[in-house]
Amino acid sequence: MAGRSREKLEQVVAQCGEWNPDRLPPSVEVCALTDDDLTALARKTFILITTVGPYARHGDAAFKACAATGTHYLDVTGEVPWVSRMINRHSAAAAASGAIMIPQIGIESAPSDLVTWTLASTLRKFLPGASMRDVVISLRIKGAPSGGTVSTVLTLFETIPVREAIASLKPFALSPVPNPHPAGPASPSLLTRLTGYIRLPVLGLQTTSIADRTDAAVVERTWGLLQTLPSRTDQAYGPNFSFKQYMRTRNFLSGLTLHITLMVFGLIMVTPFLRSLVGRFVTPPGEGSPLEEAKNDEIEYRGVAQLDVPGTKKQAYCRAWYNGPMYFCKPTLIHPDCLLSLTVGQSPVCCSERLLQHS
């Protein structure tokens, strides 16, 4: 276990010992966030998992070190513009060294990626060789973000220009190959664009999702990798794939409120004065909801995918959920819990799978 403060690291080790008294405690190593220190650290390990953020401010050295040394890399960022920058800068080095680089493995954006994967796997299970299109995921979340998450959002544009950020968030921007149909089956209605309101078959009443483009970037990159990697083309989603995420809402008013709130927050993000002002009142990094309060957190994903066959109404459906502190959430696949049934008419192939298991 490595970091900048030995005292804090030893506190974490002690807590780990209370949770798992039958295990040997991890050793502690102090290192700075410099190229030299993190390169030396990466050479000592097989896999490096980094949780230091905001990543756009503190994460470059770890990513670079792993790509150069062949150490496999994972992080829990949601900073798509930074991930895009790292891919552009270090993909060649990672390919040369053999390092497997997997960013965004936390709430952003492993669950949506796993749900999409499960939908595709379900369709292929019943209909071998099937392609899917038009994946729509509904997110429901109850819980407060940590101080580090809020700080990340507010400071992103201090390190990455707005134009670069916007380019990285365009559909399939992180995919290694372009998609000829990135917009999905139809553009949203004027009502949806103005209010966020949309009612979807199977999924119900929805509004704008706080993580739509964040999760879409990873899902769309997975699509591109499966399309192009020779060892994975039999698992490809299909040439007409599109992805969209919404957020489940109780009624029109609550959906409109969230939609407007996200628009206002977007304005704050790109306005330096407003960012500075709001930053004085938010929870500082390292802080968040007390564990007792966070035990009531909930997160749920429901996904629907269309079979890419003209004239068919066959679908796949998946539900993934987790109850408890979201920062303790570990995305996993628990196959014995998976219930499958073949479509009949408009009824979906159903895969109800507990993808998010308490760690």
Buried (B, 14 or more C-beta within 10 A) or exposed (E): EBBEEEEEBEEBBEEBBEEEEEEEBEEBBEBEBEBEBBBBBBEEBEEBEBBBBBBBBBBBBBBBBBBBBBBBBBBBBBBBBBBBBBBEEBEEBBEEBEBEBEBBBBBBBBBBBBBBBBBBBBBBBBBEEBBBBBBBBBBBBEBBBBBBBBBBBBBBBEBBEEEBBEEBBEBBBBBBEEBEBBEBEEEBEEEBEEBBBBEBEBBEBBBBBBBBBBBBBBBBBBBBBBBEEEEEEEBBBBEBBBBBBBBBBEEBEBBBBBBEEBEEBEEBBEEEEBBEEBBEEBBEBEEBBEEEEBEEBEBBBBBBBBBBEEEEEBBBBBBBBBBBBBBEBEBBBEEEEBEEEEBEEEBBBBBBBBBBBEE
